[in-house]
Amino acid sequence: MTSLVRFPRIVAGALRYSQAMSENAFWVEWHRQYDDPESPRSRRLAAVQQQLRDAIDHAPKGRIRLISMCAGQGRDVIGVLADHPRSGEVDALLVELNPELVADAQSLADAANLSNVKIVTGDAALTNSYAEAVPAEIIMVCGVFGRPSDEDIKQIITELPHLGTQGAVAIWTKEGVGMVDRRPLVRSFFTEVGFEEITYYTEEGTTFGVGSNRWNGAPLPFRPDRQMFTFRDVGAEARG
Ligand SMILES: C[S@@+](CC[C@H](N)C(=O)[O-])C[C@H]1O[C@@H](n2cnc3c(N)ncnc32)[C@H](O)[C@@H]1O
């Protein structure tokens, strides 16, 4: 009898495990496009890195705290810090759920001798994941807006001033794929929340948008225990 009662729970547990495994495999595969320097993903990476270089160049004197949500292999941050003249002033925290990608990011950081880049396996949706590293001068939100609902995207953007300093720069990406191109919506969310748009960049023949927005408003307090988003299963639209 006991085993019959436990059976559905065992099946549900196995199903969850297999979903997590296929989700992990999906994101590992997603990163393979970076191996081709001409791919749209690599073009997007170059745009993100340019905006990050600009943000570091213009950051106030002194330590620069950087947090990265859903950091993947961390190529954007690590690629820039590898040769930026202010690299030694940056304390970076990269949060990524997939242990395989965390290991890749750690290898890249080690190869670049970046001891001030901390990479953690954790849930980027939870504000608590950033508690030790806020308020941040730079917040990377790249490849995050592909899966959450519009409400969640607005919620993430609303939370950013609570994770950043006055003057914090958020660097984000959004793919213009699916029935409706939601890049304009994301830009309008930033404006509605009170961010100034510094740069918005896209490229002929690609679907990506890369933006940088500054928070000029009053500093807002960190809010622990908040969940900002969930990643929905949106199939082919899941491009980040
Ligand atoms: C579209 S990729 C973006 C990776 C990287 N930011 C980039 O732009 O190259 C999305 C990443 O989010 C990760 N992810 C999904 N849900 C997450 C969560 N709740 N917390 C942390 N990472 C998550 C995935 O494993 C994947 O590496």
The ligand as an SDF file (V2000), in Angstrom:
LIG
                    3D

 27 29  0  0  0  0  0  0  0  0999 V2000
   19.5250   33.0580  -22.6410 C   0  0  0  0  0  0  0  0  0  0  0  0
   20.7260   32.3950  -21.5490 S   0  0  0  0  0  0  0  0  0  0  0  0
   21.6830   33.8500  -21.2040 C   0  0  0  0  0  0  0  0  0  0  0  0
   23.0840   33.5850  -20.7470 C   0  0  0  0  0  0  0  0  0  0  0  0
   23.9840   34.8200  -20.6710 C   0  0  0  0  0  0  0  0  0  0  0  0
   23.4300   35.8460  -19.8080 N   0  0  0  0  0  0  0  0  0  0  0  0
   24.2200   35.3830  -22.0560 C   0  0  0  0  0  0  0  0  0  0  0  0
   23.5730   36.3700  -22.4270 O   0  0  0  0  0  0  0  0  0  0  0  0
   25.0670   34.8270  -22.7630 O   0  0  0  0  0  0  0  0  0  0  0  0
   19.7350   32.2200  -20.0890 C   0  0  0  0  0  0  0  0  0  0  0  0
   20.4550   31.5780  -18.9350 C   0  0  0  0  0  0  0  0  0  0  0  0
   19.6190   31.6470  -17.7910 O   0  0  0  0  0  0  0  0  0  0  0  0
   19.8610   30.5030  -16.9860 C   0  0  0  0  0  0  0  0  0  0  0  0
   18.7470   30.4260  -16.0260 N   0  0  0  0  0  0  0  0  0  0  0  0
   17.4660   30.0630  -16.2520 C   0  0  0  0  0  0  0  0  0  0  0  0
   16.7200   30.2220  -15.1370 N   0  0  0  0  0  0  0  0  0  0  0  0
   17.5670   30.7000  -14.1900 C   0  0  0  0  0  0  0  0  0  0  0  0
   17.4070   31.0750  -12.8230 C   0  0  0  0  0  0  0  0  0  0  0  0
   16.2170   31.0020  -12.1920 N   0  0  0  0  0  0  0  0  0  0  0  0
   18.4800   31.4980  -12.1460 N   0  0  0  0  0  0  0  0  0  0  0  0
   19.7050   31.5690  -12.7470 C   0  0  0  0  0  0  0  0  0  0  0  0
   19.9080   31.2460  -14.0310 N   0  0  0  0  0  0  0  0  0  0  0  0
   18.8560   30.8170  -14.7520 C   0  0  0  0  0  0  0  0  0  0  0  0
   19.9910   29.4000  -17.9920 C   0  0  0  0  0  0  0  0  0  0  0  0
   20.6500   28.2770  -17.4540 O   0  0  0  0  0  0  0  0  0  0  0  0
   20.7850   30.1090  -19.0980 C   0  0  0  0  0  0  0  0  0  0  0  0
   22.1720   29.9330  -18.9030 O   0  0  0  0  0  0  0  0  0  0  0  0
  1  2  1  0
  2  3  1  0
  2 10  1  0
  3  4  1  0
  4  5  1  0
  5  6  1  0
  5  7  1  0
  7  8  2  0
  7  9  1  0
 10 11  1  0
 11 12  1  0
 11 26  1  0
 12 13  1  0
 13 14  1  0
 13 24  1  0
 14 15  1  0
 14 23  1  0
 15 16  2  0
 16 17  1  0
 17 18  1  0
 17 23  2  0
 18 19  1  0
 18 20  2  0
 20 21  1  0
 21 22  2  0
 22 23  1  0
 24 25  1  0
 24 26  1  0
 26 27  1  0
M  CHG  2   2   1   9  -1
M  END
$$$$
